[in-house]
Amino acid sequence: QVQLVESGGGLVQAGGSLRLSCAASGGTVSSYRMGWFRQTPGKEREFVAHIAWSGGFTYYADSVRGRFTISKDNAKNTVYLQMNSVKPEDTALYYCAANVTLVRGKFAASTWGQGTQVTVSS
């Protein structure tokens, strides 16, 4: 079972940038469909971005497409989320996930990290 540890969260001003990292152990990111999700208090966890095991395919939620970029470095066994032009509504706890699948039109995953908080000030 792969274990995931996120880092890189923090406080950023609107319009700024932040890069989240997800370090994997017990498995290789090249073998999994990886992704990022986020959650705010009182709301369901929502899909943000997905990258295929090969790294050749990526997909984004409409709310972040064009601003966020998911990537991975197989040599470092790490997945990244580059967040540009951030907005206050991007404030959330961000989770890295493995074994991302599409279930009845919604993205889901079987393995999660502990999350890293991102707060965007206006």
ChimeraX commands (.cxc) that place a marker at each C-alpha (Angstrom):
marker #1 position 0.00,0.00,0.00 radius 0.5
marker #1 position 1.46,3.33,-1.05 radius 0.5
marker #1 position 1.72,6.06,1.59 radius 0.5
marker #1 position 1.41,9.74,0.64 radius 0.5
marker #1 position 2.70,12.82,2.45 radius 0.5
marker #1 position 1.77,16.30,1.26 radius 0.5
marker #1 position 3.73,19.50,1.86 radius 0.5
marker #1 position 3.97,23.03,0.56 radius 0.5
marker #1 position 0.73,24.49,1.83 radius 0.5
marker #1 position 0.57,27.87,3.50 radius 0.5
marker #1 position -0.76,31.41,3.29 radius 0.5
marker #1 position -0.62,33.18,-0.07 radius 0.5
marker #1 position -2.11,36.38,-1.41 radius 0.5
marker #1 position -4.69,36.32,-4.16 radius 0.5
marker #1 position -2.98,36.30,-7.55 radius 0.5
marker #1 position 0.08,34.59,-6.15 radius 0.5
marker #1 position 1.51,31.10,-6.63 radius 0.5
marker #1 position 2.14,28.03,-4.53 radius 0.5
marker #1 position 3.48,24.56,-5.27 radius 0.5
marker #1 position 2.24,21.54,-3.39 radius 0.5
marker #1 position 4.27,18.34,-3.22 radius 0.5
marker #1 position 3.20,14.77,-2.53 radius 0.5
marker #1 position 5.96,12.33,-1.62 radius 0.5
marker #1 position 5.10,8.66,-2.05 radius 0.5
marker #1 position 6.58,5.65,-0.26 radius 0.5
marker #1 position 5.77,1.96,-0.37 radius 0.5
marker #1 position 4.94,2.30,-4.05 radius 0.5
marker #1 position 5.93,4.28,-7.12 radius 0.5
marker #1 position 3.92,7.17,-8.57 radius 0.5
marker #1 position 4.65,5.78,-12.04 radius 0.5
marker #1 position 2.41,2.82,-11.22 radius 0.5
marker #1 position -0.63,4.75,-10.02 radius 0.5
marker #1 position -3.24,7.12,-11.35 radius 0.5
marker #1 position -2.54,10.09,-9.09 radius 0.5
marker #1 position -4.54,13.16,-8.25 radius 0.5
marker #1 position -5.28,16.12,-6.03 radius 0.5
marker #1 position -8.53,16.84,-4.22 radius 0.5
marker #1 position -9.55,19.59,-1.83 radius 0.5
marker #1 position -12.05,20.10,0.95 radius 0.5
marker #1 position -13.45,23.00,2.94 radius 0.5
marker #1 position -15.35,22.68,6.24 radius 0.5
marker #1 position -18.91,21.48,5.79 radius 0.5
marker #1 position -18.41,20.53,2.15 radius 0.5
marker #1 position -17.65,17.32,0.33 radius 0.5
marker #1 position -14.13,16.63,-0.85 radius 0.5
marker #1 position -13.87,17.78,-4.48 radius 0.5
marker #1 position -11.70,16.75,-7.37 radius 0.5
marker #1 position -8.98,19.16,-8.50 radius 0.5
marker #1 position -6.60,17.39,-10.90 radius 0.5
marker #1 position -5.58,13.97,-12.17 radius 0.5
marker #1 position -2.50,12.60,-13.90 radius 0.5
marker #1 position -2.38,9.19,-15.54 radius 0.5
marker #1 position 0.17,6.58,-14.50 radius 0.5
marker #1 position 2.12,7.27,-17.68 radius 0.5
marker #1 position 2.07,11.01,-17.05 radius 0.5
marker #1 position 0.88,11.55,-20.60 radius 0.5
marker #1 position -2.66,12.53,-19.69 radius 0.5
marker #1 position -3.91,15.15,-17.28 radius 0.5
marker #1 position -7.38,16.37,-16.41 radius 0.5
marker #1 position -8.59,19.31,-14.33 radius 0.5
marker #1 position -11.70,20.57,-12.64 radius 0.5
marker #1 position -13.23,23.50,-14.52 radius 0.5
marker #1 position -12.58,25.76,-11.53 radius 0.5
marker #1 position -8.79,25.36,-11.78 radius 0.5
marker #1 position -8.17,24.60,-15.46 radius 0.5
marker #1 position -5.67,27.06,-16.90 radius 0.5
marker #1 position -4.37,28.07,-13.44 radius 0.5
marker #1 position -3.21,24.79,-11.85 radius 0.5
marker #1 position -0.82,22.21,-13.28 radius 0.5
marker #1 position -0.34,18.66,-12.05 radius 0.5
marker #1 position 2.93,16.89,-12.76 radius 0.5
marker #1 position 5.11,14.14,-11.37 radius 0.5
marker #1 position 8.77,13.30,-11.07 radius 0.5
marker #1 position 9.20,9.55,-11.18 radius 0.5
marker #1 position 12.84,9.78,-10.10 radius 0.5
marker #1 position 11.80,11.62,-6.91 radius 0.5
marker #1 position 8.61,9.56,-6.57 radius 0.5
marker #1 position 6.72,12.81,-6.08 radius 0.5
marker #1 position 3.61,14.42,-7.52 radius 0.5
marker #1 position 3.21,18.20,-7.68 radius 0.5
marker #1 position 0.42,20.71,-7.98 radius 0.5
marker #1 position 1.54,24.10,-9.25 radius 0.5
marker #1 position -1.07,26.67,-8.30 radius 0.5
marker #1 position -0.95,30.01,-10.13 radius 0.5
marker #1 position -3.27,33.02,-10.02 radius 0.5
marker #1 position -4.81,31.69,-6.85 radius 0.5
marker #1 position -8.14,33.00,-5.62 radius 0.5
marker #1 position -9.70,33.17,-2.14 radius 0.5
marker #1 position -12.07,30.38,-3.20 radius 0.5
marker #1 position -9.05,28.10,-3.61 radius 0.5
marker #1 position -8.68,28.10,0.18 radius 0.5
marker #1 position -9.01,24.48,1.33 radius 0.5
marker #1 position -7.28,21.44,2.74 radius 0.5
marker #1 position -5.58,19.81,-0.24 radius 0.5
marker #1 position -5.19,16.04,-0.41 radius 0.5
marker #1 position -2.96,13.94,-2.60 radius 0.5
marker #1 position -4.55,10.69,-3.77 radius 0.5
marker #1 position -3.59,7.44,-5.49 radius 0.5
marker #1 position -5.70,5.01,-7.52 radius 0.5
marker #1 position -7.89,7.79,-8.87 radius 0.5
marker #1 position -10.93,6.45,-10.72 radius 0.5
marker #1 position -14.11,7.81,-12.26 radius 0.5
marker #1 position -17.18,6.38,-10.53 radius 0.5
marker #1 position -20.63,7.30,-11.83 radius 0.5
marker #1 position -19.27,10.55,-13.22 radius 0.5
marker #1 position -17.32,11.55,-10.11 radius 0.5
marker #1 position -13.64,11.19,-9.39 radius 0.5
marker #1 position -12.72,9.05,-6.38 radius 0.5
marker #1 position -9.57,7.50,-4.93 radius 0.5
marker #1 position -8.62,4.67,-2.62 radius 0.5
marker #1 position -5.50,6.07,-0.93 radius 0.5
marker #1 position -5.13,9.50,0.64 radius 0.5
marker #1 position -2.50,11.64,2.28 radius 0.5
marker #1 position -3.14,13.61,5.46 radius 0.5
marker #1 position -3.67,16.92,3.64 radius 0.5
marker #1 position -1.95,20.29,3.53 radius 0.5
marker #1 position -3.77,23.57,4.20 radius 0.5
marker #1 position -3.81,26.33,1.60 radius 0.5
marker #1 position -5.18,29.72,2.58 radius 0.5
marker #1 position -5.55,32.50,0.03 radius 0.5
marker #1 position -6.00,36.01,1.37 radius 0.5
marker #1 position -7.83,38.69,-0.59 radius 0.5
marker link #1:1,2 radius 0.2
marker link #1:2,3 radius 0.2
marker link #1:3,4 radius 0.2
marker link #1:4,5 radius 0.2
marker link #1:5,6 radius 0.2
marker link #1:6,7 radius 0.2
marker link #1:7,8 radius 0.2
marker link #1:8,9 radius 0.2
marker link #1:9,10 radius 0.2
marker link #1:10,11 radius 0.2
marker link #1:11,12 radius 0.2
marker link #1:12,13 radius 0.2
marker link #1:13,14 radius 0.2
marker link #1:14,15 radius 0.2
marker link #1:15,16 radius 0.2
marker link #1:16,17 radius 0.2
marker link #1:17,18 radius 0.2
marker link #1:18,19 radius 0.2
marker link #1:19,20 radius 0.2
marker link #1:20,21 radius 0.2
marker link #1:21,22 radius 0.2
marker link #1:22,23 radius 0.2
marker link #1:23,24 radius 0.2
marker link #1:24,25 radius 0.2
marker link #1:25,26 radius 0.2
marker link #1:26,27 radius 0.2
marker link #1:27,28 radius 0.2
marker link #1:28,29 radius 0.2
marker link #1:29,30 radius 0.2
marker link #1:30,31 radius 0.2
marker link #1:31,32 radius 0.2
marker link #1:32,33 radius 0.2
marker link #1:33,34 radius 0.2
marker link #1:34,35 radius 0.2
marker link #1:35,36 radius 0.2
marker link #1:36,37 radius 0.2
marker link #1:37,38 radius 0.2
marker link #1:38,39 radius 0.2
marker link #1:39,40 radius 0.2
marker link #1:40,41 radius 0.2
marker link #1:41,42 radius 0.2
marker link #1:42,43 radius 0.2
marker link #1:43,44 radius 0.2
marker link #1:44,45 radius 0.2
marker link #1:45,46 radius 0.2
marker link #1:46,47 radius 0.2
marker link #1:47,48 radius 0.2
marker link #1:48,49 radius 0.2
marker link #1:49,50 radius 0.2
marker link #1:50,51 radius 0.2
marker link #1:51,52 radius 0.2
marker link #1:52,53 radius 0.2
marker link #1:53,54 radius 0.2
marker link #1:54,55 radius 0.2
marker link #1:55,56 radius 0.2
marker link #1:56,57 radius 0.2
marker link #1:57,58 radius 0.2
marker link #1:58,59 radius 0.2
marker link #1:59,60 radius 0.2
marker link #1:60,61 radius 0.2
marker link #1:61,62 radius 0.2
marker link #1:62,63 radius 0.2
marker link #1:63,64 radius 0.2
marker link #1:64,65 radius 0.2
marker link #1:65,66 radius 0.2
marker link #1:66,67 radius 0.2
marker link #1:67,68 radius 0.2
marker link #1:68,69 radius 0.2
marker link #1:69,70 radius 0.2
marker link #1:70,71 radius 0.2
marker link #1:71,72 radius 0.2
marker link #1:72,73 radius 0.2
marker link #1:73,74 radius 0.2
marker link #1:74,75 radius 0.2
marker link #1:75,76 radius 0.2
marker link #1:76,77 radius 0.2
marker link #1:77,78 radius 0.2
marker link #1:78,79 radius 0.2
marker link #1:79,80 radius 0.2
marker link #1:80,81 radius 0.2
marker link #1:81,82 radius 0.2
marker link #1:82,83 radius 0.2
marker link #1:83,84 radius 0.2
marker link #1:84,85 radius 0.2
marker link #1:85,86 radius 0.2
marker link #1:86,87 radius 0.2
marker link #1:87,88 radius 0.2
marker link #1:88,89 radius 0.2
marker link #1:89,90 radius 0.2
marker link #1:90,91 radius 0.2
marker link #1:91,92 radius 0.2
marker link #1:92,93 radius 0.2
marker link #1:93,94 radius 0.2
marker link #1:94,95 radius 0.2
marker link #1:95,96 radius 0.2
marker link #1:96,97 radius 0.2
marker link #1:97,98 radius 0.2
marker link #1:98,99 radius 0.2
marker link #1:99,100 radius 0.2
marker link #1:100,101 radius 0.2
marker link #1:101,102 radius 0.2
marker link #1:102,103 radius 0.2
marker link #1:103,104 radius 0.2
marker link #1:104,105 radius 0.2
marker link #1:105,106 radius 0.2
marker link #1:106,107 radius 0.2
marker link #1:107,108 radius 0.2
marker link #1:108,109 radius 0.2
marker link #1:109,110 radius 0.2
marker link #1:110,111 radius 0.2
marker link #1:111,112 radius 0.2
marker link #1:112,113 radius 0.2
marker link #1:113,114 radius 0.2
marker link #1:114,115 radius 0.2
marker link #1:115,116 radius 0.2
marker link #1:116,117 radius 0.2
marker link #1:117,118 radius 0.2
marker link #1:118,119 radius 0.2
marker link #1:119,120 radius 0.2
marker link #1:120,121 radius 0.2
marker link #1:121,122 radius 0.2
view
